[in-house]
């Protein structure tokens, strides 16, 4: 997230405009705090709320994402937040997608966009799944 740019841009943008921020929220809280008052709507792609799945797909932990989601709730931004819950082929399932939705809903969010990521198919059911993960990550 380019927080400093967003803050500076908000100062000079047309006052009739508004800012919609699409983010994974995997950023330091300080960056979120800087821009939150300027944002009309947050679109947050949480990937998957399961730590292992998130890490397999992004190579990062989702601890910061969880903390920032909690901050949005505590500071009254749930109405302004659309949580995107992707079905990511080779990484999660529809059941996992529903479980992620429930976890975020339990936090206090109620606006969701469940959808399917489009990925290049490089593997068949018989292929080594670990190799497929690596190939799909590399191609996307």
LINNORHU-V656062 format. One record per residue. N is the residue number from 1. RES is the residue in three letters. SS is DSSP state (alpha for helix, beta for strand, coil for the rest). PHI is phi in radians with two decimals (999 if undefined). D_LAST is the distance of its C-alpha to the last C-alpha in Angstrom with 1 decimal. Layout:
N,RES,SS,PHI,D_LAST
N,RES,SS,PHI,D_LAST
This chain:
1,UNK,coil,999,20.5
2,UNK,coil,-1.69,22.8
3,UNK,alpha,-1.05,25.9
4,UNK,alpha,-1.08,28.5
5,UNK,alpha,-1.09,27.1
6,UNK,alpha,-1.04,27.1
7,UNK,alpha,-1.08,30.7
8,UNK,alpha,-1.17,31.9
9,UNK,alpha,-1.10,30.3
10,UNK,alpha,-1.05,32.0
11,UNK,alpha,-1.23,35.3
12,UNK,alpha,-1.96,35.2
13,UNK,coil,-1.25,33.2
14,UNK,coil,-0.97,35.2
15,UNK,coil,-1.11,36.8
16,UNK,coil,-1.41,36.0
17,UNK,coil,-1.44,32.3
18,UNK,coil,-2.43,30.5
19,UNK,beta,-1.87,27.3
20,UNK,beta,-1.95,24.6
21,UNK,beta,-1.87,22.2
22,UNK,beta,-1.74,18.7
23,UNK,beta,-2.70,17.8
24,UNK,coil,-1.62,16.7
25,UNK,coil,1.15,20.2
26,UNK,coil,-1.56,19.2
27,UNK,coil,-2.39,21.7
28,UNK,coil,-1.03,25.3
29,UNK,alpha,-0.94,27.8
30,UNK,alpha,-0.97,29.7
31,UNK,alpha,-1.16,26.9
32,UNK,alpha,-1.13,26.9
33,UNK,alpha,-1.07,30.7
34,UNK,alpha,-1.12,30.8
35,UNK,alpha,-1.73,29.0
36,UNK,alpha,-0.86,29.8
37,UNK,coil,-1.15,33.1
38,UNK,coil,-1.63,31.5
39,UNK,beta,-1.67,28.9
40,UNK,beta,-1.37,29.7
41,UNK,beta,-2.59,26.8
42,UNK,beta,-1.73,24.1
43,UNK,beta,-2.01,20.9
44,UNK,beta,-1.93,19.6
45,UNK,beta,-1.59,16.3
46,UNK,coil,-1.50,17.5
47,UNK,coil,1.08,14.6
48,UNK,coil,-2.70,17.3
49,UNK,coil,-1.38,20.7
50,UNK,coil,-1.29,21.0
51,UNK,alpha,-0.97,20.8
52,UNK,alpha,-1.16,19.5
53,UNK,alpha,-1.15,16.7
54,UNK,alpha,-1.02,15.7
55,UNK,alpha,-1.18,16.0
56,UNK,alpha,-1.08,14.0
57,UNK,alpha,-1.45,10.9
58,UNK,alpha,-1.87,11.6
59,UNK,coil,1.14,13.9
60,UNK,coil,-2.39,16.6
61,UNK,coil,-1.38,19.5
62,UNK,coil,-1.81,20.1
63,UNK,alpha,-1.04,23.7
64,UNK,alpha,-1.17,23.5
65,UNK,alpha,-1.03,21.8
66,UNK,alpha,-1.05,24.6
67,UNK,alpha,-1.12,27.2
68,UNK,alpha,-1.22,26.1
69,UNK,alpha,-1.09,26.1
70,UNK,alpha,-1.05,29.6
71,UNK,alpha,-1.09,30.6
72,UNK,alpha,-1.03,29.6
73,UNK,alpha,-1.11,31.8
74,UNK,alpha,-1.09,34.6
75,UNK,coil,-1.89,34.7
76,UNK,coil,1.36,34.8
77,UNK,coil,-1.78,31.4
78,UNK,alpha,-1.12,30.6
79,UNK,alpha,-1.13,31.8
80,UNK,alpha,-1.64,29.5
81,UNK,beta,-2.04,26.3
82,UNK,beta,-1.84,24.0
83,UNK,beta,-1.70,21.9
84,UNK,beta,-1.60,18.6
85,UNK,beta,-2.16,18.0
86,UNK,beta,-1.38,14.8
87,UNK,beta,-1.60,14.9
88,UNK,coil,-1.90,11.7
89,UNK,coil,-0.90,11.9
90,UNK,coil,1.32,12.7
91,UNK,coil,-2.10,13.3
92,UNK,coil,-2.40,16.1
93,UNK,coil,-2.21,18.7
94,UNK,alpha,-1.11,20.8
95,UNK,alpha,-1.13,23.5
96,UNK,alpha,-1.10,21.4
97,UNK,alpha,-1.08,20.3
98,UNK,alpha,-1.16,24.0
99,UNK,alpha,-1.13,24.9
100,UNK,alpha,-1.10,22.7
101,UNK,alpha,-1.04,24.3
102,UNK,alpha,-1.10,27.7
103,UNK,alpha,-1.10,27.2
104,UNK,alpha,-1.27,26.2
105,UNK,alpha,-1.11,29.1
106,UNK,alpha,-1.10,31.4
107,UNK,alpha,-1.29,30.7
108,UNK,coil,2.24,31.9
109,UNK,coil,-1.52,29.1
110,UNK,coil,-2.48,29.6
111,UNK,coil,-1.95,27.2
112,UNK,beta,-2.32,24.0
113,UNK,beta,-2.28,21.2
114,UNK,beta,-1.58,19.9
115,UNK,beta,-2.68,17.0
116,UNK,beta,-1.99,14.3
117,UNK,coil,-1.17,10.5
118,UNK,coil,-1.69,9.4
119,UNK,coil,-2.19,6.9
120,UNK,coil,-1.26,7.4
121,UNK,coil,-1.52,10.4
122,UNK,coil,-2.12,11.1
123,UNK,coil,-2.32,13.8
124,UNK,coil,-1.86,17.1
125,UNK,coil,-1.01,19.2
126,UNK,coil,-1.46,21.1
127,UNK,coil,-1.29,18.5
128,UNK,coil,-1.14,18.3
129,UNK,alpha,-1.12,16.2
130,UNK,alpha,-1.11,15.6
131,UNK,alpha,-1.15,14.2
132,UNK,alpha,-1.08,11.9
133,UNK,alpha,-0.97,10.7
134,UNK,alpha,-1.12,10.1
135,UNK,alpha,-1.15,8.5
136,UNK,alpha,-1.14,6.0
137,UNK,alpha,-1.13,5.3
138,UNK,alpha,-1.17,5.6
139,UNK,alpha,-1.34,3.8
140,UNK,coil,-1.73,0.0
